[in-house]
Amino acid sequence: MTTPQEWVYNAEQASKDADRKILEARITESGISAKKFADLVLKRDQRTLRRWRSGESPMPDPVRRFLRDPQPAPWPTKATLPKL
């Protein structure tokens, strides 16, 4: 039988796992590299993105909310990025 503390921990871990899956899906659907996604979409350093992806650092609430519902600001894709 799980204790209330274990249940809270398990729920938090499940939420973090779901956030990481959504992050991975958003990167994949954008069609751009993780580095470009970090720079152009999240406006964060790629090391920060790596820490979020690995679960090493918690993802801030505003980022989590944006990834869950990015409207009205869709992220760039290969098709919409300007050629440099």
C-alpha positions, 0 to 999 in steps of 0.5 A, spaced: 500 500 500 502 506 498 503 512 503 500 519 501 507 521 501 509 516 495 502 518 492 504 525 491 511 523 489 508 518 484 504 524 481 509 529 481 514 524 477 508 522 472 507 530 471 514 531 470 514 525 465 508 527 461 512 534 460 518 531 458 514 527 453 510 534 450 517 537 450 520 532 445 513 532 441 514 539 440 521 539 438 519 533 433 513 536 430 517 543 429 522 539 424 528 543 427 534 541 431 533 542 439 538 547 439 534 551 434 528 550 438 531 552 444 534 558 441 528 560 437 522 558 441 524 557 448 529 563 448 533 559 452 540 556 452 541 549 449 544 546 456 537 548 459 533 545 454 538 538 455 537 539 463 529 539 462 529 533 457 533 529 462 529 531 468 535 534 471 532 541 472 524 542 473 521 546 467 518 552 469 510 553 469 510 558 464 514 554 459 510 548 461 503 552 459 506 554 453 508 547 450 501 544 452 497 550 449 502 554 444 497 559 441 497 564 438 504 563 438 506 557 433 513 556 433 517 556 427 518 550 422 523 548 417 518 551 412 518 558 415 525 559 418 528 564 413 534 562 409 541 565 412 
